[in-house]
Amino acid sequence: MLRPILTTFAIVVVAAIAACDRGDGFEQASQSIMAANLDQGIRDLSADSMGGRAPASWGEERTVRYLQKKFEALGLEPGNGISWVQEVPLVSLTADPDMGAVIQGRGTANRLQHALDFVAVTERVVEEIALDRSELVFVGYGIVAPEFGWNDYEGVDVTGRTVVALVNDPGYATGDEALFNGRSMTYYGRWTYKYEEAARQGADGVLIVHQTGPAGYPWAVVEAGWSGPQFMLAETGDAPLAKVQGWISEETARTVFAQARLDFDARAAQAATRDFAAYEMGLDLSLTLRNSIERSTSRNVLALLPGSTRPEELVIYTAHWDHLGTDPALGADSIYNGALDNSTGTSGLVQMAGAFAALRKAPARSVLFMAVTAEEQGLLGTAHYASHPVYPLDATVATVNMDGLNIWGPTSDLTVVGYGMSELDDVLQAAADAAGRTLSPDPEPEKGRYFRSDHFEFAKRGVPSLYPNAGVQNLEHGEEWARERREEYTRDHYHKPSDEYDPSWNLEGAVQDLRLMFSVGHALATGDLWPNWREGTEFKARRDEMMGYEADAISEE
């Protein structure tokens, strides 16, 4: 059956929802999402007994068993044939922290200290790899974006060299809405893209300059995330990989630029203009990484509510169950409990499954609840699923992701990370209107959150993906207070052992948001809507090709 492109999708959504027969106990099912149950799930998942839920650890074993029992008790079916899990083959590389690095040139030698000044890893599965007097080339933001008329690598050969690049993209630095997306980070601003592009250009090494504002998190997050075991998918494919990829702190970058007799601020400002041209810094880097290698298998947990009439079509809800595990070197508080990130979302996923299971009749389409692994190591669980989908991506209507729920109380609004990118906003808007709430765009679009959670692995393969987040219009304390709480969490608790369950959390806001997400999934699962990306987004062409929209349109003329 042909699926036509809906050019007036918002009107279609309203008509479809108005015509929807909710004689399936929708309201009662929605009310089954309750703060007390959500609270208990967060307590369970973030308990010390889960060990910080690192992939391929005893904490994973306990977490997977816990989730499987929860889904089974709800009457759902295994989501991968007869199995509740999808295996995700991983490789873990742990670099010797005593690596050290030396930058030489201009008559000086600058010795860098690991974790304090820089972090570095390799994605090549080798016991030892080195950069020996690798020449440094400053490539500005390290971006090649033809649609923006931008090429930081034009006129320079970085083969065998180490590139130094700024985080984020030029739009953030200038605030110019006509430059990339202004303050809203594009995928070109993400560190993952910069590593990929540098490798395509033939670079042996990549160093990204960390700055808290444009990165969206402090250096402590980089230090924690890039130290210790680094997981990656065992199947790396044919994409080129640099020998070494890492970060340097802003303070270190200023020292290195001064060593090269360059003014960091002036050069960074120039990098945000079309007059920028990459240049050799007159310095070179020497660094040796020694790795211990461990292969393991982690697991995505999949639970399915089969559809009643169109079970081959499905809606997916995702939340990552993993966190950063335990680090004995931290002393007394050595467990990364990951209460907000992401025990809240994982507990919410169980609550969402319970709401769908509570419907008096199954929706027409299937609904898949997927608790994924290794998000903290680069969205690896969803990357594996998207590359090896249990259910075809062209039969996947949409995904809804839950990563960090609202712990600060009810709000009149709901934040949509990536607002305006897909027609899923229209479905969510209809649900919000019915609940007397409003939608808000991400208040910090410069942090690139849309590219930092599990939905993105579906999005970049074309599947429309929704990422709601906590609103900022707090009903009791107001917007300023809500923004301060978000900033406080990022500064003091994000990816730190202090991200622990707090009995003072007000989860009524999370319940509000989960009920809206339930409404969205219910509308999609009971109806026949096929939302698409908006015109101009980088994912629409992929979806159109996947679904055969252009061919369908031609055949209907």
Rosetta blueprint (number, residue, H / E / L):
1 M L
2 L L
3 R L
4 P L
5 I L
6 L L
7 T L
8 T L
9 F H
10 A H
11 I H
12 V H
13 V H
14 V H
15 A H
16 A H
17 I H
18 A H
19 A L
20 C L
21 D L
22 R L
23 G L
24 D L
25 G L
26 F H
27 E H
28 Q H
29 A H
30 S H
31 Q H
32 S L
33 I L
34 M L
35 A H
36 A H
37 N H
38 L H
39 D H
40 Q H
41 G H
42 I H
43 R H
44 D H
45 L H
46 S L
47 A L
48 D H
49 S H
50 M H
51 G L
52 G L
53 R L
54 A L
55 P L
56 A L
57 S L
58 W H
59 G H
60 E H
61 E H
62 R H
63 T H
64 V H
65 R H
66 Y H
67 L H
68 Q H
69 K H
70 K H
71 F H
72 E H
73 A H
74 L L
75 G L
76 L L
77 E E
78 P E
79 G L
80 N E
81 G L
82 I L
83 S E
84 W L
85 V E
86 Q E
87 E E
88 V E
89 P E
90 L E
91 V E
92 S E
93 L E
94 T E
95 A E
96 D L
97 P L
98 D L
99 M L
100 G L
101 A E
102 V E
103 I E
104 Q E
105 G E
106 R L
107 G L
108 T E
109 A E
110 N E
111 R E
112 L E
113 Q L
114 H E
115 A L
116 L L
117 D L
118 F E
119 V E
120 A E
121 V E
122 T L
123 E L
124 R L
125 V L
126 V L
127 E L
128 E E
129 I E
130 A E
131 L E
132 D E
133 R E
134 S E
135 E E
136 L E
137 V E
138 F E
139 V L
140 G L
141 Y L
142 G L
143 I L
144 V E
145 A E
146 P H
147 E H
148 F H
149 G L
150 W E
151 N E
152 D L
153 Y L
154 E L
155 G L
156 V L
157 D L
158 V L
159 T L
160 G L
161 R L
162 T E
163 V E
164 V E
165 A E
166 L E
167 V L
168 N L
169 D L
170 P H
171 G H
172 Y H
173 A H
174 T H
175 G L
176 D L
177 E L
178 A L
179 L L
180 F L
181 N L
182 G L
183 R L
184 S L
185 M L
186 T L
187 Y H
188 Y H
189 G H
190 R L
191 W H
192 T H
193 Y H
194 K H
195 Y H
196 E H
197 E H
198 A H
199 A H
200 R H
201 Q L
202 G L
203 A L
204 D L
205 G E
206 V E
207 L E
208 I E
209 V E
210 H L
211 Q L
212 T H
213 G H
214 P H
215 A H
216 G L
217 Y L
218 P L
219 W H
220 A H
221 V H
222 V H
223 E H
224 A H
225 G H
226 W L
227 S L
228 G L
229 P L
230 Q E
231 F E
232 M E
233 L E
234 A L
235 E L
236 T L
237 G L
238 D L
239 A L
240 P L
241 L L
242 A L
243 K L
244 V E
245 Q E
246 G E
247 W E
248 I E
249 S L
250 E H
251 E H
252 T H
253 A H
254 R H
255 T H
256 V H
257 F H
258 A H
259 Q H
260 A L
261 R L
262 L L
263 D L
264 F H
265 D H
266 A H
267 R H
268 A H
269 A H
270 Q H
271 A H
272 A L
273 T L
274 R L
275 D L
276 F L
277 A L
278 A L
279 Y E
280 E E
281 M E
282 G E
283 L E
284 D E
285 L E
286 S E
287 L E
288 T E
289 L E
290 R E
291 N E
292 S E
293 I E
294 E E
295 R E
296 S E
297 T E
298 S E
299 R E
300 N E
301 V E
302 L E
303 A E
304 L E
305 L E
306 P L
307 G L
308 S L
309 T L
310 R E
311 P E
312 E E
313 E E
314 L E
315 V E
316 I E
317 Y E
318 T E
319 A E
320 H E
321 W L
322 D L
323 H L
324 L L
325 G L
326 T E
327 D L
328 P H
329 A H
330 L H
331 G L
332 A L
333 D L
334 S L
335 I E
336 Y L
337 N L
338 G L
339 A H
340 L H
341 D H
342 N H
343 S H
344 T H
345 G H
346 T H
347 S H
348 G H
349 L H
350 V H
351 Q H
352 M H
353 A H
354 G H
355 A H
356 F H
357 A H
358 A L
359 L L
360 R L
361 K L
362 A L
363 P L
364 A L
365 R E
366 S E
367 V E
368 L E
369 F E
370 M E
371 A E
372 V E
373 T L
374 A L
375 E L
376 E L
377 Q L
378 G L
379 L L
380 L H
381 G H
382 T H
383 A H
384 H H
385 Y H
386 A H
387 S H
388 H L
389 P L
390 V L
391 Y L
392 P L
393 L H
394 D H
395 A H
396 T E
397 V E
398 A E
399 T E
400 V E
401 N E
402 M L
403 D L
404 G L
405 L L
406 N L
407 I L
408 W E
409 G L
410 P L
411 T E
412 S L
413 D E
414 L E
415 T E
416 V E
417 V E
418 G L
419 Y L
420 G L
421 M L
422 S E
423 E L
424 L H
425 D H
426 D H
427 V H
428 L H
429 Q H
430 A H
431 A H
432 A H
433 D H
434 A H
435 A H
436 G L
437 R L
438 T E
439 L E
440 S E
441 P E
442 D L
443 P L
444 E L
445 P H
446 E H
447 K H
448 G L
449 R H
450 Y H
451 F H
452 R L
453 S L
454 D L
455 H H
456 F H
457 E H
458 F H
459 A H
460 K L
461 R L
462 G L
463 V L
464 P L
465 S E
466 L E
467 Y E
468 P E
469 N E
470 A L
471 G L
472 V L
473 Q L
474 N E
475 L L
476 E L
477 H L
478 G L
479 E H
480 E H
481 W H
482 A H
483 R H
484 E H
485 R H
486 R H
487 E H
488 E H
489 Y H
490 T H
491 R H
492 D H
493 H L
494 Y L
495 H L
496 K L
497 P L
498 S L
499 D L
500 E L
501 Y L
502 D L
503 P L
504 S L
505 W L
506 N E
507 L L
508 E H
509 G H
510 A H
511 V H
512 Q H
513 D H
514 L H
515 R H
516 L H
517 M H
518 F H
519 S H
520 V H
521 G H
522 H H
523 A H
524 L H
525 A H
526 T H
527 G L
528 D L
529 L L
530 W L
531 P L
532 N L
533 W E
534 R L
535 E L
536 G L
537 T L
538 E L
539 F L
540 K H
541 A H
542 R H
543 R H
544 D H
545 E H
546 M H
547 M H
548 G L
549 Y H
550 E H
551 A H
552 D H
553 A H
554 I H
555 S H
556 E H
557 E L
